[in-house]
Amino acid sequence: MNLRYPALMLLLYHRLCSANLLANIQVSFQEAPQFFGRELGPIDHLEANLLSTVDPTIAADFTKETYRFLTYLDLAAHANAGQDSAIGDLARTALEVTGYDELGTILRTRYDIPFTICGEWSAARTDVCLVHVSSMILLVLQDKTNENLRSSEAQVIAQAIAAFQCNDQKRRNRQLPPLDLMNIPCIAMVGTRPFFYKVPVTQELSAAVISGQYPEQPTIVTRCAPPPRRRSFEGMEFPNYRRVALQYYSAFRGFAKDCWIEFIAGI
């Protein structure tokens, strides 16, 4: 079966006594220096139009990448509820312009990650994910039009657990030792606002999801995000916010690589 929210969350609630499971997964906010382990760096290497232009139709000197980003941003900023594909297009393009898709990796959309929950095989569908040439899942991204952040967080945590199971199996298939912990980097895009996560998935948590048992140890997920504008639903369509958001994307790229280099070692 192919489960997405709310079906996945309902299964967690009704078959895992999920009220207890979710209570044992806590999300803690961190400021950027603490989350990234460093101050945000400059992004002067990005094209100036990418940072300052509002209307993608007013300039003729855009690069193709900048034009695509600004056009998808305009579409996402005006998306109606349920038009998640517009947010997905923007989410993927934001990763492209900030250099996530390096040699040896590829961005995939609508990518199903197989995993086991309550003894049954399932698949968690990501809106965008970064995949290593070995098929290891490096980063997952969930997008939604303007809705409750809690919903997107629940989805992205479930996808991180699925990524752990998938990566763990691929390591075992290559006769590599299993890892007790993988920090899975994740992004939730709500409207045009990105939220960045480090989801520490352990063998214990994965086993609890597989068997339907309550994990004894709590899981602390950390979240970081650009400071909100005065109206919280506004995002990267405003250049000042966009510049800061792209700084976060750039910082998260290095942070994410530090996470995934540990679980692709030896692949």
ChimeraX commands (.cxc) that place a marker at each C-alpha (Angstrom):
marker #1 position 0.00,0.00,0.00 radius 0.5
marker #1 position 1.10,3.57,-0.68 radius 0.5
marker #1 position 0.52,5.76,2.34 radius 0.5
marker #1 position 0.68,9.51,2.62 radius 0.5
marker #1 position -0.67,11.89,5.24 radius 0.5
marker #1 position -3.33,11.57,6.60 radius 0.5
marker #1 position -3.42,7.83,5.89 radius 0.5
marker #1 position 0.07,7.32,7.29 radius 0.5
marker #1 position -0.72,9.30,10.41 radius 0.5
marker #1 position -4.00,7.45,10.91 radius 0.5
marker #1 position -2.14,4.16,10.71 radius 0.5
marker #1 position 0.36,5.40,13.27 radius 0.5
marker #1 position -2.47,6.53,15.55 radius 0.5
marker #1 position -4.69,3.48,15.31 radius 0.5
marker #1 position -2.20,0.67,14.88 radius 0.5
marker #1 position 0.84,1.95,16.79 radius 0.5
marker #1 position -1.05,3.69,19.60 radius 0.5
marker #1 position 0.47,6.67,17.84 radius 0.5
marker #1 position -0.54,9.23,20.41 radius 0.5
marker #1 position 2.21,7.74,22.57 radius 0.5
marker #1 position 4.68,7.34,19.70 radius 0.5
marker #1 position 4.30,10.93,18.54 radius 0.5
marker #1 position 4.52,12.13,22.14 radius 0.5
marker #1 position 7.94,10.48,22.24 radius 0.5
marker #1 position 9.09,12.38,19.13 radius 0.5
marker #1 position 9.69,15.99,20.08 radius 0.5
marker #1 position 10.54,18.88,17.75 radius 0.5
marker #1 position 12.89,21.48,19.20 radius 0.5
marker #1 position 13.61,24.82,17.53 radius 0.5
marker #1 position 17.19,26.07,17.27 radius 0.5
marker #1 position 18.58,29.37,16.07 radius 0.5
marker #1 position 20.75,29.22,12.95 radius 0.5
marker #1 position 24.22,29.38,14.61 radius 0.5
marker #1 position 23.35,26.54,16.98 radius 0.5
marker #1 position 21.62,24.45,14.31 radius 0.5
marker #1 position 24.28,24.80,11.62 radius 0.5
marker #1 position 27.23,25.00,14.00 radius 0.5
marker #1 position 28.35,28.22,12.32 radius 0.5
marker #1 position 27.09,31.64,11.33 radius 0.5
marker #1 position 25.26,32.00,8.04 radius 0.5
marker #1 position 27.71,32.66,5.23 radius 0.5
marker #1 position 27.51,35.05,2.27 radius 0.5
marker #1 position 25.72,34.02,-0.92 radius 0.5
marker #1 position 27.33,36.55,-3.25 radius 0.5
marker #1 position 28.08,33.72,-5.69 radius 0.5
marker #1 position 24.37,33.59,-6.57 radius 0.5
marker #1 position 23.12,35.77,-9.42 radius 0.5
marker #1 position 21.94,39.20,-8.25 radius 0.5
marker #1 position 18.60,38.87,-10.07 radius 0.5
marker #1 position 17.91,35.71,-8.12 radius 0.5
marker #1 position 18.04,37.66,-4.87 radius 0.5
marker #1 position 16.33,40.92,-5.74 radius 0.5
marker #1 position 13.86,40.52,-8.61 radius 0.5
marker #1 position 10.14,40.17,-7.95 radius 0.5
marker #1 position 8.69,39.90,-11.46 radius 0.5
marker #1 position 10.35,37.29,-13.72 radius 0.5
marker #1 position 9.06,39.06,-16.85 radius 0.5
marker #1 position 10.77,42.44,-16.40 radius 0.5
marker #1 position 14.38,41.57,-17.27 radius 0.5
marker #1 position 15.92,40.03,-20.36 radius 0.5
marker #1 position 19.32,39.16,-18.88 radius 0.5
marker #1 position 18.26,36.31,-16.59 radius 0.5
marker #1 position 20.05,33.01,-16.77 radius 0.5
marker #1 position 17.77,30.08,-17.49 radius 0.5
marker #1 position 18.15,28.87,-13.90 radius 0.5
marker #1 position 17.20,32.26,-12.44 radius 0.5
marker #1 position 14.23,32.65,-14.77 radius 0.5
marker #1 position 12.99,29.18,-13.86 radius 0.5
marker #1 position 13.34,29.83,-10.12 radius 0.5
marker #1 position 11.57,33.20,-10.25 radius 0.5
marker #1 position 8.77,31.84,-12.43 radius 0.5
marker #1 position 8.17,28.88,-10.13 radius 0.5
marker #1 position 8.32,31.24,-7.15 radius 0.5
marker #1 position 5.63,33.44,-8.70 radius 0.5
marker #1 position 3.43,30.41,-9.37 radius 0.5
marker #1 position 3.93,29.06,-5.85 radius 0.5
marker #1 position 3.17,32.43,-4.25 radius 0.5
marker #1 position -0.21,32.47,-6.00 radius 0.5
marker #1 position -1.04,28.78,-5.61 radius 0.5
marker #1 position -4.44,27.88,-4.24 radius 0.5
marker #1 position -4.98,25.25,-1.57 radius 0.5
marker #1 position -4.28,21.82,-2.99 radius 0.5
marker #1 position -1.98,23.04,-5.77 radius 0.5
marker #1 position 1.01,21.36,-4.18 radius 0.5
marker #1 position 2.73,20.78,-7.52 radius 0.5
marker #1 position 3.52,24.50,-7.72 radius 0.5
marker #1 position 5.26,24.32,-4.34 radius 0.5
marker #1 position 7.08,21.16,-5.42 radius 0.5
marker #1 position 8.43,22.85,-8.55 radius 0.5
marker #1 position 9.74,25.73,-6.44 radius 0.5
marker #1 position 11.21,23.37,-3.84 radius 0.5
marker #1 position 13.17,21.43,-6.44 radius 0.5
marker #1 position 14.41,24.58,-8.18 radius 0.5
marker #1 position 15.56,26.09,-4.87 radius 0.5
marker #1 position 17.74,23.03,-4.33 radius 0.5
marker #1 position 19.11,23.32,-7.86 radius 0.5
marker #1 position 20.08,27.00,-7.68 radius 0.5
marker #1 position 21.82,26.48,-4.33 radius 0.5
marker #1 position 23.89,23.57,-5.63 radius 0.5
marker #1 position 22.46,20.46,-3.99 radius 0.5
marker #1 position 22.50,18.30,-7.13 radius 0.5
marker #1 position 26.23,17.70,-7.41 radius 0.5
marker #1 position 27.91,14.99,-9.47 radius 0.5
marker #1 position 27.05,11.63,-7.98 radius 0.5
marker #1 position 23.60,12.74,-6.85 radius 0.5
marker #1 position 20.27,13.33,-8.54 radius 0.5
marker #1 position 17.06,15.09,-7.53 radius 0.5
marker #1 position 13.96,12.91,-7.79 radius 0.5
marker #1 position 10.32,14.01,-7.58 radius 0.5
marker #1 position 7.37,11.95,-6.34 radius 0.5
marker #1 position 9.86,9.34,-5.16 radius 0.5
marker #1 position 8.56,6.37,-3.17 radius 0.5
marker #1 position 10.76,5.16,-0.31 radius 0.5
marker #1 position 9.90,1.59,0.73 radius 0.5
marker #1 position 9.60,0.87,4.42 radius 0.5
marker #1 position 7.86,-1.42,6.89 radius 0.5
marker #1 position 5.31,-0.26,9.43 radius 0.5
marker #1 position 3.45,-2.54,11.85 radius 0.5
marker #1 position 4.79,-5.55,10.00 radius 0.5
marker #1 position 3.41,-4.42,6.64 radius 0.5
marker #1 position 5.33,-3.20,3.61 radius 0.5
marker #1 position 4.49,0.36,2.59 radius 0.5
marker #1 position 5.98,3.31,0.73 radius 0.5
marker #1 position 6.45,6.90,1.85 radius 0.5
marker #1 position 6.17,9.24,-1.11 radius 0.5
marker #1 position 8.47,12.26,-0.99 radius 0.5
marker #1 position 7.72,15.35,-3.04 radius 0.5
marker #1 position 11.44,15.84,-3.74 radius 0.5
marker #1 position 14.43,13.87,-2.55 radius 0.5
marker #1 position 18.14,13.83,-3.23 radius 0.5
marker #1 position 19.41,10.37,-4.13 radius 0.5
marker #1 position 23.01,9.14,-4.26 radius 0.5
marker #1 position 24.16,7.09,-7.26 radius 0.5
marker #1 position 24.07,4.09,-4.91 radius 0.5
marker #1 position 20.33,4.78,-4.41 radius 0.5
marker #1 position 20.97,5.86,-0.81 radius 0.5
marker #1 position 18.48,8.55,0.26 radius 0.5
marker #1 position 20.44,11.69,1.21 radius 0.5
marker #1 position 17.73,14.29,1.82 radius 0.5
marker #1 position 13.93,14.36,1.78 radius 0.5
marker #1 position 11.66,17.32,1.15 radius 0.5
marker #1 position 7.93,17.68,1.76 radius 0.5
marker #1 position 5.91,20.56,0.34 radius 0.5
marker #1 position 2.44,21.95,0.98 radius 0.5
marker #1 position 0.43,25.02,0.15 radius 0.5
marker #1 position -0.20,27.22,3.19 radius 0.5
marker #1 position -1.38,24.85,5.91 radius 0.5
marker #1 position -0.48,23.81,9.42 radius 0.5
marker #1 position 3.25,23.20,9.85 radius 0.5
marker #1 position 2.51,20.32,12.22 radius 0.5
marker #1 position 1.10,18.29,9.32 radius 0.5
marker #1 position 4.23,18.77,7.22 radius 0.5
marker #1 position 6.44,17.93,10.20 radius 0.5
marker #1 position 4.62,14.64,10.78 radius 0.5
marker #1 position 5.09,13.73,7.13 radius 0.5
marker #1 position 8.75,14.64,6.96 radius 0.5
marker #1 position 9.54,12.67,10.14 radius 0.5
marker #1 position 7.77,9.61,8.72 radius 0.5
marker #1 position 9.76,9.99,5.49 radius 0.5
marker #1 position 13.01,10.27,7.45 radius 0.5
marker #1 position 12.23,6.96,9.19 radius 0.5
marker #1 position 11.53,5.42,5.79 radius 0.5
marker #1 position 14.85,6.79,4.48 radius 0.5
marker #1 position 16.66,5.22,7.43 radius 0.5
marker #1 position 15.13,1.81,6.75 radius 0.5
marker #1 position 15.94,2.05,3.04 radius 0.5
marker #1 position 19.54,3.15,3.64 radius 0.5
marker #1 position 20.03,0.56,6.37 radius 0.5
marker #1 position 18.95,-2.23,4.03 radius 0.5
marker #1 position 21.24,-1.01,1.25 radius 0.5
marker #1 position 24.19,-0.97,3.65 radius 0.5
marker #1 position 23.38,-4.51,4.77 radius 0.5
marker #1 position 23.10,-5.64,1.14 radius 0.5
marker #1 position 26.68,-4.41,0.65 radius 0.5
marker #1 position 27.89,-6.26,3.74 radius 0.5
marker #1 position 28.49,-2.96,5.55 radius 0.5
marker #1 position 27.91,-2.77,9.31 radius 0.5
marker #1 position 24.56,-1.32,10.37 radius 0.5
marker #1 position 24.64,2.13,11.93 radius 0.5
marker #1 position 22.94,2.76,15.26 radius 0.5
marker #1 position 22.01,6.28,14.15 radius 0.5
marker #1 position 21.51,8.22,10.93 radius 0.5
marker #1 position 20.82,11.94,11.02 radius 0.5
marker #1 position 18.46,12.44,8.09 radius 0.5
marker #1 position 18.39,16.03,6.76 radius 0.5
marker #1 position 14.90,17.13,5.76 radius 0.5
marker #1 position 13.14,20.23,4.47 radius 0.5
marker #1 position 9.46,21.10,4.76 radius 0.5
marker #1 position 8.20,23.78,2.39 radius 0.5
marker #1 position 4.97,25.40,3.55 radius 0.5
marker #1 position 3.88,27.78,0.84 radius 0.5
marker #1 position 7.08,29.63,-0.06 radius 0.5
marker #1 position 8.61,29.29,3.42 radius 0.5
marker #1 position 11.28,26.63,4.05 radius 0.5
marker #1 position 11.79,24.83,7.37 radius 0.5
marker #1 position 14.95,22.79,7.91 radius 0.5
marker #1 position 15.22,19.64,10.06 radius 0.5
marker #1 position 17.70,17.18,11.43 radius 0.5
marker #1 position 15.86,13.94,12.19 radius 0.5
marker #1 position 17.96,11.48,14.23 radius 0.5
marker #1 position 16.62,8.02,13.40 radius 0.5
marker #1 position 17.95,5.12,15.46 radius 0.5
marker #1 position 17.71,1.38,15.06 radius 0.5
marker #1 position 15.41,1.40,18.10 radius 0.5
marker #1 position 13.00,3.90,16.57 radius 0.5
marker #1 position 12.98,2.07,13.24 radius 0.5
marker #1 position 12.35,-1.26,14.98 radius 0.5
marker #1 position 9.49,0.32,16.94 radius 0.5
marker #1 position 7.82,1.46,13.72 radius 0.5
marker #1 position 8.40,-1.93,12.08 radius 0.5
marker #1 position 6.93,-3.90,14.98 radius 0.5
marker #1 position 4.39,-1.41,16.29 radius 0.5
marker #1 position 6.09,-1.11,19.68 radius 0.5
marker #1 position 6.55,2.04,21.73 radius 0.5
marker #1 position 10.20,3.25,21.69 radius 0.5
marker #1 position 11.64,3.69,25.16 radius 0.5
marker #1 position 14.03,6.48,24.21 radius 0.5
marker #1 position 12.63,9.86,23.11 radius 0.5
marker #1 position 13.63,11.23,19.72 radius 0.5
marker #1 position 14.51,14.93,19.57 radius 0.5
marker #1 position 14.10,16.43,16.11 radius 0.5
marker #1 position 15.67,19.86,15.62 radius 0.5
marker #1 position 14.14,22.52,13.40 radius 0.5
marker #1 position 15.52,25.80,12.06 radius 0.5
marker #1 position 13.89,28.38,9.83 radius 0.5
marker #1 position 14.36,31.96,8.61 radius 0.5
marker #1 position 12.73,34.54,10.88 radius 0.5
marker #1 position 9.10,34.96,9.78 radius 0.5
marker #1 position 7.80,38.13,8.23 radius 0.5
marker #1 position 5.17,40.22,10.00 radius 0.5
marker #1 position 2.49,38.21,8.20 radius 0.5
marker #1 position 3.61,34.65,8.77 radius 0.5
marker #1 position 2.24,33.27,5.48 radius 0.5
marker #1 position 4.56,35.51,3.43 radius 0.5
marker #1 position 7.78,33.99,2.16 radius 0.5
marker #1 position 10.34,34.04,-0.63 radius 0.5
marker #1 position 8.23,36.18,-2.94 radius 0.5
marker #1 position 9.61,39.06,-0.83 radius 0.5
marker #1 position 13.29,39.70,-1.70 radius 0.5
marker #1 position 14.48,40.45,1.84 radius 0.5
marker #1 position 13.09,37.15,3.12 radius 0.5
marker #1 position 14.31,35.34,-0.01 radius 0.5
marker #1 position 17.91,36.41,0.52 radius 0.5
marker #1 position 17.88,35.08,4.08 radius 0.5
marker #1 position 16.09,31.88,3.03 radius 0.5
marker #1 position 18.70,31.18,0.35 radius 0.5
marker #1 position 21.41,31.73,2.98 radius 0.5
marker #1 position 19.70,29.00,5.01 radius 0.5
marker #1 position 19.58,26.72,1.95 radius 0.5
marker #1 position 23.28,27.30,1.35 radius 0.5
marker #1 position 24.19,26.62,4.99 radius 0.5
marker #1 position 21.96,23.54,5.12 radius 0.5
marker #1 position 23.68,22.05,2.08 radius 0.5
marker #1 position 26.99,21.85,3.95 radius 0.5
marker #1 position 25.23,20.69,7.09 radius 0.5
marker #1 position 23.36,17.96,5.18 radius 0.5
marker #1 position 26.55,16.71,3.53 radius 0.5
marker #1 position 28.11,16.31,6.98 radius 0.5
marker #1 position 25.10,14.15,7.92 radius 0.5
marker #1 position 24.98,11.89,4.89 radius 0.5
marker #1 position 28.73,11.39,4.49 radius 0.5
marker #1 position 28.52,9.19,7.58 radius 0.5
marker #1 position 25.96,6.77,6.18 radius 0.5
marker #1 position 27.29,6.58,2.61 radius 0.5
marker #1 position 30.83,5.82,3.85 radius 0.5
marker #1 position 32.06,2.66,2.19 radius 0.5
marker #1 position 29.32,2.66,-0.47 radius 0.5
marker link #1:1,2 radius 0.2
marker link #1:2,3 radius 0.2
marker link #1:3,4 radius 0.2
marker link #1:4,5 radius 0.2
marker link #1:5,6 radius 0.2
marker link #1:6,7 radius 0.2
marker link #1:7,8 radius 0.2
marker link #1:8,9 radius 0.2
marker link #1:9,10 radius 0.2
marker link #1:10,11 radius 0.2
marker link #1:11,12 radius 0.2
marker link #1:12,13 radius 0.2
marker link #1:13,14 radius 0.2
marker link #1:14,15 radius 0.2
marker link #1:15,16 radius 0.2
marker link #1:16,17 radius 0.2
marker link #1:17,18 radius 0.2
marker link #1:18,19 radius 0.2
marker link #1:19,20 radius 0.2
marker link #1:20,21 radius 0.2
marker link #1:21,22 radius 0.2
marker link #1:22,23 radius 0.2
marker link #1:23,24 radius 0.2
marker link #1:24,25 radius 0.2
marker link #1:25,26 radius 0.2
marker link #1:26,27 radius 0.2
marker link #1:27,28 radius 0.2
marker link #1:28,29 radius 0.2
marker link #1:29,30 radius 0.2
marker link #1:30,31 radius 0.2
marker link #1:31,32 radius 0.2
marker link #1:32,33 radius 0.2
marker link #1:33,34 radius 0.2
marker link #1:34,35 radius 0.2
marker link #1:35,36 radius 0.2
marker link #1:36,37 radius 0.2
marker link #1:37,38 radius 0.2
marker link #1:38,39 radius 0.2
marker link #1:39,40 radius 0.2
marker link #1:40,41 radius 0.2
marker link #1:41,42 radius 0.2
marker link #1:42,43 radius 0.2
marker link #1:43,44 radius 0.2
marker link #1:44,45 radius 0.2
marker link #1:45,46 radius 0.2
marker link #1:46,47 radius 0.2
marker link #1:47,48 radius 0.2
marker link #1:48,49 radius 0.2
marker link #1:49,50 radius 0.2
marker link #1:50,51 radius 0.2
marker link #1:51,52 radius 0.2
marker link #1:52,53 radius 0.2
marker link #1:53,54 radius 0.2
marker link #1:54,55 radius 0.2
marker link #1:55,56 radius 0.2
marker link #1:56,57 radius 0.2
marker link #1:57,58 radius 0.2
marker link #1:58,59 radius 0.2
marker link #1:59,60 radius 0.2
marker link #1:60,61 radius 0.2
marker link #1:61,62 radius 0.2
marker link #1:62,63 radius 0.2
marker link #1:63,64 radius 0.2
marker link #1:64,65 radius 0.2
marker link #1:65,66 radius 0.2
marker link #1:66,67 radius 0.2
marker link #1:67,68 radius 0.2
marker link #1:68,69 radius 0.2
marker link #1:69,70 radius 0.2
marker link #1:70,71 radius 0.2
marker link #1:71,72 radius 0.2
marker link #1:72,73 radius 0.2
marker link #1:73,74 radius 0.2
marker link #1:74,75 radius 0.2
marker link #1:75,76 radius 0.2
marker link #1:76,77 radius 0.2
marker link #1:77,78 radius 0.2
marker link #1:78,79 radius 0.2
marker link #1:79,80 radius 0.2
marker link #1:80,81 radius 0.2
marker link #1:81,82 radius 0.2
marker link #1:82,83 radius 0.2
marker link #1:83,84 radius 0.2
marker link #1:84,85 radius 0.2
marker link #1:85,86 radius 0.2
marker link #1:86,87 radius 0.2
marker link #1:87,88 radius 0.2
marker link #1:88,89 radius 0.2
marker link #1:89,90 radius 0.2
marker link #1:90,91 radius 0.2
marker link #1:91,92 radius 0.2
marker link #1:92,93 radius 0.2
marker link #1:93,94 radius 0.2
marker link #1:94,95 radius 0.2
marker link #1:95,96 radius 0.2
marker link #1:96,97 radius 0.2
marker link #1:97,98 radius 0.2
marker link #1:98,99 radius 0.2
marker link #1:99,100 radius 0.2
marker link #1:100,101 radius 0.2
marker link #1:101,102 radius 0.2
marker link #1:102,103 radius 0.2
marker link #1:103,104 radius 0.2
marker link #1:104,105 radius 0.2
marker link #1:105,106 radius 0.2
marker link #1:106,107 radius 0.2
marker link #1:107,108 radius 0.2
marker link #1:108,109 radius 0.2
marker link #1:109,110 radius 0.2
marker link #1:110,111 radius 0.2
marker link #1:111,112 radius 0.2
marker link #1:112,113 radius 0.2
marker link #1:113,114 radius 0.2
marker link #1:114,115 radius 0.2
marker link #1:115,116 radius 0.2
marker link #1:116,117 radius 0.2
marker link #1:117,118 radius 0.2
marker link #1:118,119 radius 0.2
marker link #1:119,120 radius 0.2
marker link #1:120,121 radius 0.2
marker link #1:121,122 radius 0.2
marker link #1:122,123 radius 0.2
marker link #1:123,124 radius 0.2
marker link #1:124,125 radius 0.2
marker link #1:125,126 radius 0.2
marker link #1:126,127 radius 0.2
marker link #1:127,128 radius 0.2
marker link #1:128,129 radius 0.2
marker link #1:129,130 radius 0.2
marker link #1:130,131 radius 0.2
marker link #1:131,132 radius 0.2
marker link #1:132,133 radius 0.2
marker link #1:133,134 radius 0.2
marker link #1:134,135 radius 0.2
marker link #1:135,136 radius 0.2
marker link #1:136,137 radius 0.2
marker link #1:137,138 radius 0.2
marker link #1:138,139 radius 0.2
marker link #1:139,140 radius 0.2
marker link #1:140,141 radius 0.2
marker link #1:141,142 radius 0.2
marker link #1:142,143 radius 0.2
marker link #1:143,144 radius 0.2
marker link #1:144,145 radius 0.2
marker link #1:145,146 radius 0.2
marker link #1:146,147 radius 0.2
marker link #1:147,148 radius 0.2
marker link #1:148,149 radius 0.2
marker link #1:149,150 radius 0.2
marker link #1:150,151 radius 0.2
marker link #1:151,152 radius 0.2
marker link #1:152,153 radius 0.2
marker link #1:153,154 radius 0.2
marker link #1:154,155 radius 0.2
marker link #1:155,156 radius 0.2
marker link #1:156,157 radius 0.2
marker link #1:157,158 radius 0.2
marker link #1:158,159 radius 0.2
marker link #1:159,160 radius 0.2
marker link #1:160,161 radius 0.2
marker link #1:161,162 radius 0.2
marker link #1:162,163 radius 0.2
marker link #1:163,164 radius 0.2
marker link #1:164,165 radius 0.2
marker link #1:165,166 radius 0.2
marker link #1:166,167 radius 0.2
marker link #1:167,168 radius 0.2
marker link #1:168,169 radius 0.2
marker link #1:169,170 radius 0.2
marker link #1:170,171 radius 0.2
marker link #1:171,172 radius 0.2
marker link #1:172,173 radius 0.2
marker link #1:173,174 radius 0.2
marker link #1:174,175 radius 0.2
marker link #1:175,176 radius 0.2
marker link #1:176,177 radius 0.2
marker link #1:177,178 radius 0.2
marker link #1:178,179 radius 0.2
marker link #1:179,180 radius 0.2
marker link #1:180,181 radius 0.2
marker link #1:181,182 radius 0.2
marker link #1:182,183 radius 0.2
marker link #1:183,184 radius 0.2
marker link #1:184,185 radius 0.2
marker link #1:185,186 radius 0.2
marker link #1:186,187 radius 0.2
marker link #1:187,188 radius 0.2
marker link #1:188,189 radius 0.2
marker link #1:189,190 radius 0.2
marker link #1:190,191 radius 0.2
marker link #1:191,192 radius 0.2
marker link #1:192,193 radius 0.2
marker link #1:193,194 radius 0.2
marker link #1:194,195 radius 0.2
marker link #1:195,196 radius 0.2
marker link #1:196,197 radius 0.2
marker link #1:197,198 radius 0.2
marker link #1:198,199 radius 0.2
marker link #1:199,200 radius 0.2
marker link #1:200,201 radius 0.2
marker link #1:201,202 radius 0.2
marker link #1:202,203 radius 0.2
marker link #1:203,204 radius 0.2
marker link #1:204,205 radius 0.2
marker link #1:205,206 radius 0.2
marker link #1:206,207 radius 0.2
marker link #1:207,208 radius 0.2
marker link #1:208,209 radius 0.2
marker link #1:209,210 radius 0.2
marker link #1:210,211 radius 0.2
marker link #1:211,212 radius 0.2
marker link #1:212,213 radius 0.2
marker link #1:213,214 radius 0.2
marker link #1:214,215 radius 0.2
marker link #1:215,216 radius 0.2
marker link #1:216,217 radius 0.2
marker link #1:217,218 radius 0.2
marker link #1:218,219 radius 0.2
marker link #1:219,220 radius 0.2
marker link #1:220,221 radius 0.2
marker link #1:221,222 radius 0.2
marker link #1:222,223 radius 0.2
marker link #1:223,224 radius 0.2
marker link #1:224,225 radius 0.2
marker link #1:225,226 radius 0.2
marker link #1:226,227 radius 0.2
marker link #1:227,228 radius 0.2
marker link #1:228,229 radius 0.2
marker link #1:229,230 radius 0.2
marker link #1:230,231 radius 0.2
marker link #1:231,232 radius 0.2
marker link #1:232,233 radius 0.2
marker link #1:233,234 radius 0.2
marker link #1:234,235 radius 0.2
marker link #1:235,236 radius 0.2
marker link #1:236,237 radius 0.2
marker link #1:237,238 radius 0.2
marker link #1:238,239 radius 0.2
marker link #1:239,240 radius 0.2
marker link #1:240,241 radius 0.2
marker link #1:241,242 radius 0.2
marker link #1:242,243 radius 0.2
marker link #1:243,244 radius 0.2
marker link #1:244,245 radius 0.2
marker link #1:245,246 radius 0.2
marker link #1:246,247 radius 0.2
marker link #1:247,248 radius 0.2
marker link #1:248,249 radius 0.2
marker link #1:249,250 radius 0.2
marker link #1:250,251 radius 0.2
marker link #1:251,252 radius 0.2
marker link #1:252,253 radius 0.2
marker link #1:253,254 radius 0.2
marker link #1:254,255 radius 0.2
marker link #1:255,256 radius 0.2
marker link #1:256,257 radius 0.2
marker link #1:257,258 radius 0.2
marker link #1:258,259 radius 0.2
marker link #1:259,260 radius 0.2
marker link #1:260,261 radius 0.2
marker link #1:261,262 radius 0.2
marker link #1:262,263 radius 0.2
marker link #1:263,264 radius 0.2
marker link #1:264,265 radius 0.2
marker link #1:265,266 radius 0.2
marker link #1:266,267 radius 0.2
view
